[in-house]
C-alpha cells in the first residue's frame, strides 16, 4: 500500500510554508552573513550567549540524528515536534477531512486524541477498554471492526496506556496494522514504553507502512518542560507532516538541552533511574493494596499506578490537605472511584503512603 493514499488528497502535494531557514538550510552553514530572515543584528540584552536572535533549525539535524539513533530508525523516519501532542494534532489534521474521516480511541485513555479530533471536526468512535481480573484490556478485533464500519482514518492506541497501565504485545499490534492496511493509520503512543516489560513496536515500521509510533523525552528522560517528542513513520508520511507543521517547532534552548540529555553519560543515568522507578512502582503497588481504603491497584507498565478507593473523594481531599497532588481521573469512563498516582522517589512515595494511611485511621 501507499501510505499517502490515506492522507487528505488536498495535502498530498502540499508544500507548506517555506521558512527562511528551510529554504536555504543546506547552504546556510557555509554562509557567514545571514540577511534572509529579518532577524535582529543585535542580541537581546538578556541573551548572554547571543544565540537567541536567530531562528532555530526547523528540524535540527544533530538532534534528529541522536533521536533516530535512540529509537533505532533512520532520520528520514522521524519528525521532531513539541512533545507527543503536536504529533497527535498533525496526524489528525493531515488525514481527517472534517465531518467525514473518523478517529478511533479506546477510553478511558489520554484525552488529547479526542481533543484533536474535535478541533478538526473528525467523528470520534469509541471502543471501551474491558476491565478484567488481570487489569484493563483492549479488544483489538472490535477496534478493527469499528474502524472499518466507521470509515476511520486513524486508530489511536496507547502502550503502556494512560491512565490504565496495560501494554500491547508487538505481535498483536502487527496483526491489527495488517488488518487496517489500506484503510487507516494505526498510531501507537509509546510515551511510557521505557517503563514497560513489553518492547517497543518500532521494529514493525519496516513491514507496516500504515503504522505510526509516538515517542517523547518528557517521561523517562525527565524533560517534560523541554517539550521534545518524535513521530516515527514512513518517510513519505513524515514529509507530509513536516509540511503541515509550524515553521520553527522547537526553541533552540530545548534543542540544546535535549541533545545533551542523549549523551552516553546522560542515557546511562536515565536507564538507572528508570530501573529505580520500575522497582519503586512494584513496591508502592503492594503497599497501597494493603491499605484499608484501597479497593484495587491495577498492574502498571508506566511510571504511575491507577488506584480505586472506597472513598476516592475523601482520599483526594486528604492528600491535597497534606500538600500532595495526584491525578483525579474520576470523570473518565469506568473510573468514578479512581485516582492516578505518579511514582515518585522512595521518600516521596513513603510520604504518600503515610498520608493515605491516615484516611482509613
Secondary structure, DSSP 8 states (H G I E B T S, - for coil): --GGGGS-TTTTT------HHHHTHHHHTT-S---SS---SS--TT-TTS-TTS---TT-HHHHHHHHHHHTS-GGGEEEESHHHHHHHHHHHHH--TTTSEEEE-SSS-THHHHHHHHHT--EEE---EEETTEEE--HHHHHHHHHHTTEEEEEEESS-TTT-----HHHHHHHHHHHTTT-EEEEE-TTGGG-SS--SGGGTTT-TTEEEEEESSSTT--GGG--EEEE--HHHHHHHHHHS-TT-S-HHHHHHHHHHTSHHHHHHHHHHHHHHHHHHHHHHHHHHTSTTEEEE---SSSEEEEEETTHHHHHHHHHHTT---EE-TTSTT-TTEEEEE---HHHHHHHHHHHHHHH-
